[in-house]
Amino acid sequence: MPEKSFGKASGKGPEKVSEKVEKALMDSILTGTFPPGNPLPSERELAAKFSVTRPTVREALQRLSRDGWIAVRQRRATIVNDFWAKGNLNVLSAIAGGATSLPPDFVIQLLEFRAVIAPDYARKAVQNHSLQLVGCLARTNELGDDPRGFMDFDWELHRTMAILSENRIHPLILNSFTELYFRMAARYFAAEDCREASRRFYKALLKAAVDEDAPRAGEITRLAMEESLLLWRRSL
C-alpha cells in the first residue's frame, strides 16, 4: 500500500512516515479523540486511516508503548494509558516540542516546575562558576527593549546556569522544552512589565554572582520565577 498521506518531510532532515503517524496519534490522544482507558482502532483501521502499511503503524505503536502513551496487548485491543501517570520524559518532550494541542494548564505547571529547579541551578552555578556566570550576565548591558533580544538572552542565561550547575540533568530537562519556550516567550516578553521584571532579576542575580553569594542567587531566582508565573497567569 503506498504511504501517501504524509508524503516526504521537509525542513530539518527526513522524518519517517511512522514518526508522523506517531505524532498524529499523540495529538488524537491529547485532544481526547482517543481518551485514556479506551481502545485504539486496530492496526488495520489505523493503516487505512493514514493510508500507510500495517508495519508502519506497528512501528509507531511500539514507540508510543515504550513511552507510556498506550498499552499494547497481544491478541487484544491496544488501550490508551493515563499518560500523565505512566508516561516518561519523552512524553513531556513530545508535548512541548511537537504537539499541536497543549493540554490545559500545561504551561502553568511547567512554570511551576521551573520555579522549583531554577533556584537550584542558579545557586550551584554561582557556587561552582561565579565568574563565568558574571560574564554571561554582563551582557544585560547590551539589552535594549526588543522582545526578541530578551527571549534569546533569557534562554541563554537559564541554559548557562543549568550547565554551570554541573548537574547534568538540568540542561537535559531544559533542552527538552526549547521549542515550547520560544513559543511562549514571544508572548511573555512582548509585555513591557515582563521585560522590566526580567531586567530587575538579571541585575540582582549579577550582584549575587559578583558577591559569590550562592544562597542569595537561589533566593533571587526563586522570587523571579514566582513573579514570572504570576505575570503569565495575568496574561491569560
C-alpha positions as CSV (number, residue, x, y, z in Angstrom):
1,M,0.0,0.0,0.0
2,P,1.5,3.4,-0.9
3,E,2.3,5.6,2.1
4,K,1.0,8.8,0.5
5,S,-1.0,10.7,3.2
6,F,2.1,12.1,4.9
7,G,4.4,12.4,2.0
8,K,8.0,13.4,2.5
9,A,9.1,15.6,5.3
10,S,10.9,18.9,4.6
11,G,13.0,21.2,6.7
12,K,15.3,19.7,9.4
13,G,16.0,16.4,7.8
14,P,13.8,13.5,6.7
15,E,11.1,12.3,9.0
16,K,9.9,8.7,8.8
17,V,6.3,8.1,8.0
18,S,5.9,6.1,11.2
19,E,7.0,9.2,13.1
20,K,4.3,11.2,11.5
21,V,1.7,8.5,12.4
22,E,3.1,8.6,15.9
23,K,2.6,12.4,16.2
24,A,-0.9,12.2,14.7
25,L,-1.8,9.6,17.3
26,M,-0.3,11.7,20.1
27,D,-2.4,14.6,19.1
28,S,-5.5,12.4,18.9
29,I,-4.8,11.2,22.5
30,L,-4.2,14.8,23.7
31,T,-7.3,16.2,22.2
32,G,-9.5,13.3,23.6
33,T,-10.2,11.7,20.3
34,F,-8.7,8.6,21.9
35,P,-9.2,9.1,25.6
36,P,-7.3,7.2,28.3
37,G,-8.9,3.9,29.2
38,N,-10.3,3.4,25.7
39,P,-9.1,1.2,22.9
40,L,-7.3,2.4,19.9
41,P,-8.6,1.3,16.5
42,S,-7.0,-1.8,15.1
43,E,-3.7,-1.8,13.1
44,R,-5.8,-2.4,10.0
45,E,-8.1,0.5,10.7
46,L,-5.2,2.9,11.5
47,A,-3.3,1.8,8.4
48,A,-6.4,2.6,6.3
49,K,-7.0,5.9,8.2
50,F,-3.4,7.2,7.5
51,S,-3.0,5.4,4.1
52,V,0.1,3.6,5.3
53,T,1.2,0.0,5.7
54,R,0.4,-2.1,8.9
55,P,4.2,-2.4,9.7
56,T,4.4,1.4,9.7
57,V,1.5,1.6,12.1
58,R,3.1,-1.1,14.3
59,E,6.4,0.8,14.5
60,A,4.5,3.9,15.6
61,L,2.6,1.9,18.2
62,Q,5.8,0.4,19.6
63,R,7.3,3.8,20.3
64,L,4.1,5.1,21.8
65,S,4.0,2.0,24.1
66,R,7.7,2.4,25.0
67,D,7.0,6.0,26.2
68,G,3.8,5.1,28.1
69,W,1.1,6.6,25.8
70,I,-0.5,3.2,25.2
71,A,-0.5,-0.4,26.4
72,V,-0.1,-2.9,23.6
73,R,-1.6,-6.3,24.5
74,Q,-1.1,-9.5,22.4
75,R,-4.3,-10.5,20.6
76,R,-6.3,-7.9,22.5
77,A,-7.1,-4.2,21.8
78,T,-4.4,-1.6,22.4
79,I,-5.5,0.6,25.3
80,V,-4.7,4.3,25.7
81,N,-2.9,4.9,29.1
82,D,-3.2,7.7,31.6
83,F,0.0,9.0,30.1
84,W,0.5,11.6,32.9
85,A,0.8,8.7,35.3
86,K,2.5,6.1,33.1
87,G,4.5,8.3,30.6
88,N,8.2,9.2,30.8
89,L,10.2,12.3,29.9
90,N,9.7,11.6,26.2
91,V,6.0,12.3,26.7
92,L,6.9,15.7,28.1
93,S,9.3,16.4,25.3
94,A,6.8,15.3,22.7
95,I,4.0,17.5,24.1
96,A,6.3,20.5,24.5
97,G,8.1,20.2,21.1
98,G,5.6,18.6,18.7
99,A,2.1,18.6,19.9
100,T,-0.5,20.6,18.0
101,S,-2.7,21.0,21.1
102,L,-1.2,21.7,24.5
103,P,-3.2,20.3,27.4
104,P,-4.9,22.8,29.7
105,D,-2.6,24.4,32.3
106,F,0.4,22.7,30.8
107,V,2.4,25.9,30.6
108,I,1.4,26.9,34.1
109,Q,2.5,23.5,35.5
110,L,5.8,23.8,33.6
111,L,6.5,27.2,35.0
112,E,5.7,25.9,38.5
113,F,8.3,23.2,37.9
114,R,10.8,25.7,36.7
115,A,10.3,27.7,39.9
116,V,11.4,24.5,41.7
117,I,14.5,23.7,39.7
118,A,15.8,27.1,38.6
119,P,16.8,28.2,42.1
120,D,18.9,25.1,42.4
121,Y,20.8,25.5,39.2
122,A,21.3,29.3,39.9
123,R,22.7,28.6,43.4
124,K,25.0,25.9,42.1
125,A,26.2,28.0,39.1
126,V,27.3,30.7,41.5
127,Q,28.8,28.2,43.9
128,N,30.8,26.4,41.1
129,H,31.5,29.0,38.4
130,S,30.5,32.5,39.6
131,L,33.0,34.3,37.2
132,Q,31.5,32.6,34.1
133,L,28.0,33.5,35.2
134,V,29.1,37.1,35.7
135,G,30.4,37.1,32.2
136,C,27.1,35.9,30.9
137,L,25.1,38.4,33.0
138,A,27.3,41.3,31.9
139,R,25.6,41.1,28.5
140,T,22.5,42.6,30.1
141,N,24.0,46.0,29.5
142,E,23.6,45.3,25.8
143,L,19.9,44.5,26.1
144,G,17.7,47.2,24.6
145,D,13.9,46.8,24.7
146,D,13.4,44.3,21.9
147,P,11.4,41.3,23.0
148,R,13.4,39.0,20.7
149,G,16.6,40.1,22.4
150,F,15.1,39.3,25.8
151,M,13.9,35.9,24.6
152,D,17.3,34.9,23.3
153,F,19.2,36.2,26.3
154,D,16.8,34.7,28.9
155,W,17.1,31.3,27.2
156,E,20.9,31.5,27.1
157,L,21.1,32.6,30.7
158,H,19.0,29.6,32.0
159,R,20.9,27.1,29.9
160,T,24.2,28.6,31.0
161,M,23.2,28.3,34.7
162,A,22.0,24.8,34.1
163,I,25.3,23.8,32.6
164,L,27.4,25.7,35.2
165,S,25.5,23.9,38.0
166,E,27.3,20.7,37.0
167,N,24.1,18.7,37.4
168,R,23.9,17.1,34.0
169,I,20.1,16.5,34.3
170,H,19.3,20.2,34.4
171,P,20.4,21.1,30.8
172,L,18.8,17.9,29.5
173,I,15.5,18.9,31.0
174,L,15.7,22.5,29.7
175,N,16.7,21.3,26.2
176,S,13.5,19.2,26.1
177,F,11.4,22.4,26.1
178,T,13.3,24.6,23.7
179,E,10.6,24.9,21.1
180,L,7.8,25.5,23.7
181,Y,10.0,28.1,25.4
182,F,10.3,30.2,22.3
183,R,6.6,29.9,21.5
184,M,5.6,31.1,25.0
185,A,8.5,33.6,25.4
186,A,7.4,35.6,22.4
187,R,4.1,36.3,24.1
188,Y,5.6,36.8,27.5
189,F,8.4,39.3,26.5
190,A,6.0,41.3,24.3
191,A,4.7,42.8,27.5
192,E,6.8,45.7,28.9
193,D,6.2,44.8,32.6
194,C,7.6,41.3,31.9
195,R,10.7,42.7,30.3
196,E,11.2,45.1,33.3
197,A,10.7,42.2,35.8
198,S,13.4,40.2,33.9
199,R,15.7,43.2,33.9
200,R,15.4,43.5,37.7
201,F,16.1,39.8,38.0
202,Y,19.2,39.9,35.9
203,K,20.6,42.9,37.8
204,A,20.0,41.3,41.2
205,L,21.4,38.0,40.1
206,L,24.5,39.7,38.7
207,K,25.2,41.3,42.1
208,A,24.8,37.9,43.8
209,A,27.2,36.3,41.3
210,V,29.8,39.1,41.8
211,D,29.5,38.7,45.6
212,E,29.7,34.9,45.1
213,D,26.6,34.6,47.3
214,A,25.2,31.3,46.1
215,P,22.2,31.1,48.6
216,R,21.2,34.7,47.6
217,A,21.3,33.7,43.9
218,G,19.0,30.8,44.6
219,E,16.5,33.0,46.5
220,I,16.6,35.8,43.9
221,T,15.9,33.2,41.2
222,R,13.0,31.7,43.2
223,L,11.3,35.0,43.6
224,A,11.9,35.9,40.0
225,M,10.4,32.6,38.8
226,E,7.4,33.1,41.0
227,E,6.9,36.6,39.7
228,S,7.1,35.3,36.1
229,L,4.5,32.7,36.9
230,L,2.2,35.4,38.3
231,L,2.7,37.6,35.2
232,W,2.0,34.7,32.9
233,R,-1.3,34.0,34.7
234,R,-2.3,37.6,34.4
235,S,-1.7,37.4,30.6
236,L,-4.2,34.5,30.1
